[in-house]
Structure formats: C-alpha cells, structure tokens
C-alpha cells in the first residue's frame, strides 16, 4: 500500500478526503490549468501573460488558521507589453460552497488589500525608497463549482443599504467570475483546453449515468489528442476524472465508468490506479463505497433539495443556515426538515425547528 499511496500522493498532494473542496485547487497547481482558466474567463488577457513563468506565491501574510479555511491560490506571472507593468499578480479564489457567499465581494477586496500590504511590508523591511514603491495589479478570479445559483453581485454596495449619492465613496473593482454549473459547456470548451473538458464533466457530476458517460467520452477524446510533451497534464486530468467518479458517483456505477475511462485511455494502468485510489480512500475512512455510498448520495441529494427549496421560497439562504442543514446526516430528520421547509413562513421559523 505504501507504494500505491506514494504514486497517488505524487499527483494528488492534498488530503483526498477533501476532494469536493480541494480538487480544483489541486488542478490549478498545474500552470497550464491556470492558463486554461484565464482562457475561459478573460481570453483577451492570455496573449499578455507568460504562463511558462507562472510562479505560485506563498501567502505567509495570512494567518495559519484562516489559510486552512480558504481555498485561494496566489500566482505571479510576467505581463508582456510595452507598459511599465512588468508583472501581474493573478489572485484566484476557488469557491466550493454549495450555497452563495454574500460576503464574497468583501472577501476579494480584503485579500487584495492583504496582498498589497505584504508588498508594503517587504519594501519597508528592505529599505526600498518610497519613491520606488509600485503596487502590482491583481487579477481576481472567483471560481465557483457549487450547484446553487449565484445571484449576489461581487461588489461592496451589494452589502450596503446606500443612497445613490453616496455610492461614489465605495471602492469599486472588477472581479472575474466563473460559475461552472451555470456556464454553457460550449463556453467552457471553446478554447479546447483540457481544463475546459474536465469542467464539462464536473458539470455532470450529479446527472444520470448516460449524461456523465457522454461527458467523459468527449473529454477523453480531447485528452487523447494531447501530444507527448503534455503527458503530465493528461495524467493529472485522468486522475482527476477517476477521483471524481470515486467520490461523486453512486457505488453501483463506478466500475462501469472506470472501465469506460480505461477503454479510452492509452498508456495508463487506469484500473490499477483506480484500485489504489479506492484503497487510499478506505484507509482514510471516507470511502463512499460499498457499505455507505448509496446512503451518502441520498443524504447529499436531500441536502440539495432542501437548499433549493429554501432558495426558491426565500431567494437567499444564509451560509450559517446552509451549513447547519448540510451537517445533518440523519435522513429521517432531513425528511422532516424538508416538510417543514414547504410550509415555513420564514427562515427563522425553520431555524427554530
């Protein structure tokens, strides 16, 4: 098992049990996938960025406790133009909540200010003359893979009851936003980048078996077209698909879907890798599989049904309420909660229940 763990760990170097929250972060550790994301959300900028020089930055300015709670990644990348700007900081905030975070606009600005403040501290500690201080621009991207529709603007004014005459005193900034589940698959795959095809499969994580099978076949056909130099990227993509199947699909479908991946993947021991992953998942105590897979899938479906019902009835669902709902694992209690949600006059009434 140690050898198998080493093999999987070398490609999936974050805790496997956090797949729903950390998988996109893991994908974006590959600089080519960062390029793929920028191609989707801001294709006009790609020509100016030298992704071959993309570097992951240490966010040491954020406390250890907060850093564990967030899924954001910070990169630096040379900006190629005739302007005075020679480096652009790409700030990627990966949002994996199943409900919308109404504070996202504030969080983006908060982290941007911390990034800039870390530059200031560095200049001060290095005795750089203030006349030479130049803050580097930041490209903020919110990458959202939740199922709930995101309707809250990524602005500070969205958090305020403010007269129009005062809005000019509120900081404004543009944030690039990608909601994977709401974006047309044609847009995700428009550039034919491998990341887009992986996201097209992720869109179908809760669809019927036929739909996700079709998405897998489409993605595999494009992954097979990658050249030899892109072998590591292809391997990472295949591992992601296998982990997606193991974590997000019902146990009775997994063998068939893994066989499908194996059939259309050349030069990789897919079934052996999948078995290794499953064994690692079992060892870590989070395998959804043989005894608990169906039950966990049904529980997740009940969570989503309640949240969608509440969103339909009350427009938005506070994160605190959503968190408490998703923490309930007793399906009988969830059934009672769903019935209560049908007739509740307010979220406070549901909260009391």
C-alpha positions, -999 to 999 in steps of 0.1 A, spaced: 0 0 0 29 24 7 40 23 -29 5 29 -41 0 58 -17 32 73 -29 21 71 -66 -13 86 -59 1 112 -35 26 124 -60 -3 136 -82 -29 143 -56 -9 160 -29 -38 174 -9 -60 154 16 -81 131 -6 -110 133 18 -115 170 9 -120 163 -27 -152 184 -31 -134 214 -17 -98 210 -28 -99 192 -62 -100 224 -82 -71 238 -61 -51 207 -69 -59 211 -107 -47 247 -106 -13 237 -92 -6 229 -128 3 262 -145 -13 250 -178 -46 247 -160 -43 282 -147 -39 293 -183 -70 273 -192 -90 291 -165 -79 325 -177 -87 315 -213 -123 309 -201 -128 340 -180 -106 366 -198 -93 352 -231 -83 387 -242 -55 387 -215 -39 354 -224 -16 369 -250 -1 393 -225 7 367 -198 38 344 -199 24 313 -183 57 295 -187 70 318 -159 39 314 -137 50 311 -101 30 301 -71 34 326 -42 35 318 -5 6 335 13 25 338 46 8 371 53 -25 352 61 -28 335 95 -24 297 96 -60 293 109 -75 314 81 -53 298 55 -67 264 63 -102 276 59 -97 292 24 -91 277 -9 -75 306 -27 -42 305 -46 -19 333 -55 4 334 -85 27 358 -101 31 359 -139 51 383 -162 29 407 -181 42 412 -216 36 446 -230 52 480 -236 37 494 -204 56 500 -172 39 470 -156 62 440 -159 45 416 -136 8 409 -129 -4 391 -98 -32 366 -106 -53 361 -75 -75 330 -78 -102 324 -51 -117 290 -55 -152 289 -40 -166 254 -33 -196 261 -11 -229 246 -21 -245 280 -13 -237 315 -23 -214 336 -1 -229 370 1 -196 383 15 -175 373 -15 -172 409 -28 -158 419 6 -136 389 9 -120 395 -26 -112 431 -16 -99 421 18 -75 396 4 -63 420 -23 -55 445 4 -36 419 23 -16 411 -8 -7 447 -14 1 453 23 25 424 22 43 442 -6 44 473 15 59 454 44 85 439 21 96 473 8 98 486 44 119 457 56 142 460 26 145 498 30 132 505 -5 127 543 -10 90 552 -11 95 569 -44 101 534 -59 71 518 -44 47 504 -70 19 481 -62 14 453 -87 -20 449 -103 -41 419 -93 -64 398 -115 -91 384 -91 -110 354 -102 -138 337 -83 -141 300 -94 -174 286 -82 -184 250 -85 -215 249 -63 -249 239 -76 -269 268 -61 -274 297 -85 -252 327 -77 -272 359 -78 -253 381 -54 -231 407 -71 -194 407 -62 -195 443 -50 -193 461 -17 -225 481 -25 -244 447 -25 -237 446 12 -250 481 19 -282 500 21 -268 530 5 -283 561 -13 -271 566 -49 -255 599 -40 -231 580 -16 -220 552 -40 -191 571 -53 -174 568 -19 -175 529 -20 -144 512 -36 -152 496 -69 -132 469 -88 -139 442 -113 -138 405 -104 -138 378 -130 -164 351 -121 -169 316 -134 -199 295 -121 -191 261 -136 -225 247 -132 -243 276 -148 -218 282 -177 -226 267 -210 -203 237 -217 -196 252 -252 -180 282 -234 -160 260 -211 -146 241 -240 -144 269 -266 -106 271 -264 -103 233 -265 -81 235 -233 -81 203 -212 -93 221 -182 -125 231 -200 -133 195 -208 -127 185 -172 -151 212 -161 -177 199 -186 -175 165 -169 -178 182 -134 -210 198 -146 -225 163 -149 -213 150 -115 -249 147 -103 -265 139 -137 -277 105 -149 -252 78 -159 -258 84 -196 -251 121 -194 -218 118 -174 -207 89 -196 -212 111 -227 -192 139 -210 -164 115 -201 -162 102 -236 -160 137 -250 -133 147 -225 -113 116 -231 -113 121 -269 -97 155 -264 -73 144 -237 -61 116 -261 -52 143 -286 -26 159 -263 10 155 -275 38 137 -257 50 169 -241 16 173 -224 18 138 -208 19 150 -172 -11 173 -178 -30 144 -194 -21 121 -165 -33 146 -139 -66 150 -159 -72 113 -159 -65 110 -122 -90 138 -116 -117 120 -136 -111 88 -116 -113 106 -83 -144 124 -95 -160 90 -102 -149 75 -69 -161 105 -48 -192 117 -66 -209 88 -84 -231 61 -68 -211 30 -60 -231 8 -84 -219 30 -114 -182 32 -105 -169 0 -121 -186 7 -154 -174 43 -155 -138 34 -146 -139 7 -173 -150 34 -198 -121 56 -188 -97 26 -191 -111 17 -226 -104 51 -240 -71 58 -222 -39 46 -237 -6 40 -219 -20 43 -183 -30 15 -159 -63 31 -152 -80 2 -133 -48 -3 -112 -47 34 -103 -84 34 -95 -80 5 -72 -51 22 -55 -72 54 -50 -101 34 -36 -78 17 -11 -64 50 0 -99 63 4 -108 34 25 -77 38 47 -86 74 53 -121 65 63 -140 85 38 -148 59 11 -184 64 0 -184 29 -14 -198 -5 -9 -215 -1 25 -222 37 26 -221 51 -9 -258 49 -17 -268 63 17 -243 92 14 -255 100 -21 -291 101 -9 -282 123 21 -264 148 -2 -294 148 -25 -317 157 4 -294 185 14 -295 199 -21 -333 195 -23 -339 214 9 -314 242 0 -330 246 -35 -365 247 -20 -354 274 5 -337 294 -22 -369 293 -43 -391 303 -14 -368 329 3 -344 340 -25 -313 336 -5 -301 312 22 -276 324 48 -244 304 49 -250 297 86 -283 281 79 -270 261 49 -240 249 70 -263 236 97 -286 218 71 -256 201 54 -243 190 88 -274 169 94 -268 133 84 -300 116 97 -322 111 66 -354 109 87 -346 142 102 -339 157 68 -373 144 55 -390 162 84 -369 193 77 -380 193 40 -417 190 50 -412 219 74 -395 240 47 -426 236 25 -448 254 49 -424 276 70 -433 313 68 -397 324 74 -362 311 78 -364 320 114 -392 295 118 -371 268 101 -341 277 122 -361 272 154 -372 238 141 
